[in-house]
Amino acid sequence: MLRPYLAILSARFQLVLQYRAAALAGFATQCWWGGMKVLIFSAFYAGARGLAPMSFAHTVSYTWLGQAFLMFLPWYVDPEVADMVRTGAVAYERLRPVDGWAWWYARALAWTAARVVPRAALMFAMAAVFMPLVGLGRWGLRLPPDGLGAILFCAAILAAALLSASMTVILNVVAAASLTDRGANAIAAPIAIVFSGSLVPLAFFPHALTPFMRLQPFAGLMDTPFRVWNGELVGAAAVGAIALQLAWVLILAVLGRRAVEAVMGRIQVQGG
Amino acid sequence: MAQVVVEDLRKTYRVAAREPGAWGAIRGLARRRWREIEALAGASFAIGSGELVGFIGPNGAGKSTTIKILSGILRPSAGACEVDGLVPWRDRIRHVARIGVVFGQRTQLWWDLPVIDGFDLLRDIYRVDPARYRRTRDELVGLMRLEPLLDQPVRQLSLGQRMRCEIAAAMLHEPRLLFLDEPTIGLDAPAKLAVRELVGTLNRERGVTVVLTTHDMQDIEALARRVIVIGKGVILADQPLDVFRAGVLAERRVVADFAGEAPRIAISGVEERARDGRSLELAFDPARIAAPALIAAIAANHPLEDIRVVHPQIEEVIARFYDLHGAGEA
């Protein structure tokens, strides 16, 4: 049943993993931004003690995690699909004996995972190992409070990967429907950066917005797993938050699958 | 029994029409006007198992639209179509698992992957049994002489090499029906010959039904026993190739080389078609004058060096046919 999807998942993962230069460049940029943000938060905490919604240590960890998992944000349409939309080859995806949504989903998941794994590994080595060793531990990444928290974090980060891929498929559909990836690309990143907690942790938004911020799907990309890591979400609360992530995966999957069938069903290839 | 049945197939595209110029562009923002293009206006035909059919027509005639509908990519506006008992667009997944498709202008292999990895991926996508896959793959690799190409990434292949790989890729799941859309486009002469030979072999020895669209009439001449000619969305002719040829252009040709400057020939029923120094090409109607009589008449009056009787080139037959039917590109 799953054979075609696992095959494309593993092929794409291996292929994208080979882009070492991109991973290293991304890592360097993310170190720079992470350092900047930690310095800004440091200045903020020095002036606003008592007002901050999270401890400085938690905020710093949250920031480094945000840099490590930056590729979970649905930045843009899957470039393979964007290419196919541009050239018209997207219609030929229909020649494969596979479900259109699941096919794109497997690809998106592989693409996301292959970009996250090397960057996250490097970032963990830098912020959680190297920085404490050279005496910068105060500005580095602290580990989860206990083993159970670490396990829950792993579950939450896997759910974040699943969620990210289901968002990418929706971007793909928008690109296929509008015949260009530009619109989807322009809209996706700013929304995702703000609502995932990548810009600032969601706890920093006004209190009145908190219930909405915690419920909306982008929180599941970063805020949820990072709060599990920090031990702010423990036990039943953590399990509930992961369940919410998975609920969003399911909702986006159902919507995405309908959209793929609707758009691919009416797509027309002119000429050629 | 017919493997492909098409009845009164119609497809209308709706395209946004824009008036020319800047003002037209601005008006298009407020009120978009749509124009309907009828790509298929009621096409019907049937193709039996094991046939090799040439599907020809000028650009924009509806060839590609038909192929796309038959292969499950496009949904027609009206009409019926069944391939091996399945409706392509309705039973898409089951249908595409049983057909092979090669588009000369696209690649279905993965650009960055070595050929063999792409084949392995197709094995999993089509859920082919591994033992059976190895057998089919080795046969195809032998048949198409792909051995030296297997470990090269697709991007490094020449067009001719790639096309051989593409055809092999389309056959890995052993489809009974193969659609080839301009498989020789852009290929050099030896590569074209190689592709033709492969397609012929697949059809003859493996009984694969082949639907071939092409603008290269040499492909048709080398491979197709039957041609379906489409123009302006309707089937204009559906005949064995030789019947089609005879019906459109009954004339035969004589090409004569003379010892000196080619002379003027004035015989009724004979027309001069081309002259080049000492060489002359004449068209004649075999119903009015028999070839031996014509040759004798020429030889009696002029110093001949060589003479041969030929068929008109297939390109000419097709061009004449399009002229007769006003089917040329609009």
Interface residues (C-beta under 8 A of the other chain):
Chain A: R3 P4 L6 A7 I8 A11 L15 T87 A89 A91 Y92 R94 L95 R96 P97 V98 D99 G265 R266 Q268 V269 Q270 G272
Chain B: Y13 V15 S64 K68 S71 G72 I73 L74 R75 R92 I93 R94 V96 A97 V101 F103 Q105 R106 Q108 W110 D112 L113 D117 D120 L121 D124 I125 Y126 R127
